[in-house]
Every structure is written in C-alpha cells, then in structure tokens.
C-alpha cells in the first residue's frame, strides 16, 4: 500500500501541470484553486481502480479532473462562497489595465486569455482547455463525450472568438 | 492570428506549476482523512436530511394512529383521522423511498465517465428532488380532513360545511395542479418555477438550466466546418 501511494504521488507530480491548468481555468482565487487541486488529487486516488490500462492515462485523468472541477465550480458558484469568476476576471482586467509596469506582453496576453476563457461556459471552457493542451480532437471527444465533428466545430468557433477578442484588446 | 499563438500564450509562465501541488506522503494521509470526513457531498446532505425528516414524520403519524386506536373509543371520526394520517404517512414513505434510491444512484456515480455523461447524471440527480416534492404535495388535502367526522359533515352548521368544502376543495385543486405541473418538462413555465423558487428550489432550477446547456452542447451545431 505505501508503495502504491508513493507511485500515485509520483504520477501526480508528473501530471501536476495539467491539474494546475484545470484549476486555473475553473477558479482564480488562490484558496479555491488549492482546494480544487486537493479535491482532484483525492478523487483521482479514489477512482484509481477504474483506470483501464488499455486506454491512455491522460484521457482518464482529464475525465476525472474535469468532472471534479466542473462540479466544484458549479457547487461553489451556487452557494456563492467562491469569489465568482466575474470578480476574478475583473481583478485580472483591472490589473491588466492599471499595471503600466507590465513589460511582458506575453504575460499580459496570458492574463487576457485566462479572463476570456473564464467568461466561457464551463463545457466550452473544457474544450478550449483541452485544445490548448494540444489534445487531439479524438481524445477531446472521448473526454467530453461528444462526437469529434462536434468538438471540431465548437473549438473552431471558440478559437475565432478568442482571437477576435485578443486582437481587439491589443489594438 | 494563428492557433499556435493561442497555444504559446497558454504556455507562458508555466513555471508557476512547479510550485503547485507539492504533496508528500504525510500531507496526502492528512488530505485523505479530511476528505473522507467531508465525503457527505452536497448532493447527499439534503437527501439524507430529507430521509431523516421523512422517517421522523412517518413515525409520528404511526404513533398518533396507534395511540388513537389504543385509547379512544371507536367512532366515525377515526376513519377520517386514521385515513388522513395513513395517506400522509404513505406518501411521505414514497418520497423517502425515492430519496433512498437517489442516494444509491449517487454512490454508483464515479468521475471516470465522459464529462457530459457525468455532469448530466449529477444535474439530473439534483433535479430528482422535484419527484419527491410532487408526491409530497399530494398529501396537502389530507391535512384539512384529519379532524372531521360524519357528524360534523351531516349535522354541522352550513357555514362550517361551506368553509370546509372550500378549504379542502382548494387544497385538492392546488395539490393536483402542482403534481401535474412540477416537472422537468415545465421548466420554462414561469408560473410553476416562480412558485418553486420562492420555496428555495433555485438550485434545482439552475441544475435544470445546466441540463439544457448539456443537451445543447451535445447537439451537433448546424454549420459544421473542420
């Protein structure tokens, strides 16, 4: 058992970047982000027996993590205890607007991208997050549970919207 | 702007991830302990509360019926009393059974199925409370009949009989109307959901909206382009 736990924690360390991205996409408040990360780790551990080695580990991990993140986001916004995404988005927006010392254009765009992603509905947010994580349409379809064509169409629309908004904000 | 550009922006400042989620074994043990304690998910707590309250109410009805049978003489009034309380107990039992079934379903849901499937199941479970609510409303008229007896109905004053008829008739109308209208298919009817929201069912309403969103999300957009 200790070995199993050690292996699991090592696996989490290897995959903490996607978990970090998911947490960032679904909550911007640091405390909530940490809460969500812990919840994801715990649920991954609990669901570990459902992993079928015949499939890609990342598909299974994203399914669990995104399900936990969406449920977490929905339950917290419902009870209103979490700083809402809009509030967070405003924080970021203000920071971007006021922060004249922002020398790093890329960092500014990153903040903007996060803000724009934060404005998407939770299911669209999942699609663009998986796309930006360079997942294939096939894998995204498996994670989301919709057809590949549907994934492609929706991602195209979201991308266009994001590009337009980024271009508009930068001009 | 190319897709690569969006991806590049997305990758910026990933170094923050290095300091994220640093969990060693003792910290993980602690996390497991804390999470196991808080396993009573938000979906479970309201249903468990409903089950406990329902069982308490059923026990109270049974107690009243048995006390009535044991200590008071047999009379025509007992038919109304026992009948009304009996119906209330039975409808409450049906609602409790539905809650217990939901709890069983919640335990069966993992997180490893596709996001759309799991989120749909969860939203559906959140909405399932309306099934129990519909059934509970059916008992409303019986709260207006438990104290009656034949004597009151046959020989009571005209005013009493008119008022009783209006009250019970109104309760029957309201309970049937709510039973027929409180359902997922009527989620867009303002009259029904305005009423439900007033009784603290806004989270159910939000779950229904999310179910609509999921249905829309699953549907193939018309202008497919790859």
HADDOCK unambig.tbl for C-alpha pairs under 7 A between the chains (distance, minus, plus):
assign (segid A and resid 16 and name CA) (segid B and resid 21 and name CA) 6.83 0.50 0.50
assign (segid A and resid 17 and name CA) (segid B and resid 17 and name CA) 5.56 0.50 0.50
assign (segid A and resid 20 and name CA) (segid B and resid 17 and name CA) 5.96 0.50 0.50
assign (segid A and resid 20 and name CA) (segid B and resid 20 and name CA) 6.96 0.50 0.50
assign (segid A and resid 42 and name CA) (segid B and resid 32 and name CA) 6.65 0.50 0.50
assign (segid A and resid 50 and name CA) (segid B and resid 112 and name CA) 6.99 0.50 0.50
assign (segid A and resid 60 and name CA) (segid B and resid 112 and name CA) 6.29 0.50 0.50
assign (segid A and resid 63 and name CA) (segid B and resid 111 and name CA) 6.94 0.50 0.50
assign (segid A and resid 63 and name CA) (segid B and resid 112 and name CA) 5.65 0.50 0.50
assign (segid A and resid 63 and name CA) (segid B and resid 113 and name CA) 6.69 0.50 0.50
assign (segid A and resid 63 and name CA) (segid B and resid 114 and name CA) 6.01 0.50 0.50
assign (segid A and resid 63 and name CA) (segid B and resid 115 and name CA) 6.07 0.50 0.50
assign (segid A and resid 64 and name CA) (segid B and resid 111 and name CA) 4.83 0.50 0.50
assign (segid A and resid 64 and name CA) (segid B and resid 112 and name CA) 5.06 0.50 0.50
assign (segid A and resid 66 and name CA) (segid B and resid 115 and name CA) 6.91 0.50 0.50
assign (segid A and resid 67 and name CA) (segid B and resid 111 and name CA) 6.04 0.50 0.50
assign (segid A and resid 67 and name CA) (segid B and resid 115 and name CA) 5.56 0.50 0.50
assign (segid A and resid 78 and name CA) (segid B and resid 203 and name CA) 6.87 0.50 0.50
assign (segid A and resid 106 and name CA) (segid B and resid 9 and name CA) 6.21 0.50 0.50
assign (segid A and resid 106 and name CA) (segid B and resid 12 and name CA) 6.89 0.50 0.50
assign (segid A and resid 107 and name CA) (segid B and resid 12 and name CA) 6.59 0.50 0.50
assign (segid A and resid 109 and name CA) (segid B and resid 9 and name CA) 6.48 0.50 0.50
assign (segid A and resid 110 and name CA) (segid B and resid 9 and name CA) 5.23 0.50 0.50
assign (segid A and resid 110 and name CA) (segid B and resid 10 and name CA) 6.15 0.50 0.50
assign (segid A and resid 110 and name CA) (segid B and resid 12 and name CA) 6.68 0.50 0.50
assign (segid A and resid 132 and name CA) (segid B and resid 7 and name CA) 5.32 0.50 0.50
assign (segid A and resid 132 and name CA) (segid B and resid 10 and name CA) 6.72 0.50 0.50
assign (segid A and resid 142 and name CA) (segid B and resid 114 and name CA) 6.73 0.50 0.50
assign (segid A and resid 143 and name CA) (segid B and resid 114 and name CA) 5.20 0.50 0.50
assign (segid A and resid 143 and name CA) (segid B and resid 115 and name CA) 6.35 0.50 0.50
assign (segid A and resid 144 and name CA) (segid B and resid 114 and name CA) 5.26 0.50 0.50
assign (segid A and resid 144 and name CA) (segid B and resid 115 and name CA) 4.90 0.50 0.50
assign (segid A and resid 144 and name CA) (segid B and resid 116 and name CA) 5.75 0.50 0.50
assign (segid A and resid 145 and name CA) (segid B and resid 114 and name CA) 4.83 0.50 0.50
assign (segid A and resid 145 and name CA) (segid B and resid 115 and name CA) 6.27 0.50 0.50
assign (segid A and resid 145 and name CA) (segid B and resid 116 and name CA) 5.54 0.50 0.50
assign (segid A and resid 145 and name CA) (segid B and resid 117 and name CA) 6.74 0.50 0.50
assign (segid A and resid 146 and name CA) (segid B and resid 218 and name CA) 5.91 0.50 0.50
assign (segid A and resid 150 and name CA) (segid B and resid 220 and name CA) 5.44 0.50 0.50
assign (segid A and resid 150 and name CA) (segid B and resid 221 and name CA) 6.72 0.50 0.50
assign (segid A and resid 152 and name CA) (segid B and resid 226 and name CA) 5.91 0.50 0.50
assign (segid A and resid 153 and name CA) (segid B and resid 224 and name CA) 5.60 0.50 0.50
assign (segid A and resid 153 and name CA) (segid B and resid 225 and name CA) 5.75 0.50 0.50
assign (segid A and resid 153 and name CA) (segid B and resid 226 and name CA) 6.35 0.50 0.50
assign (segid A and resid 163 and name CA) (segid B and resid 1 and name CA) 6.66 0.50 0.50
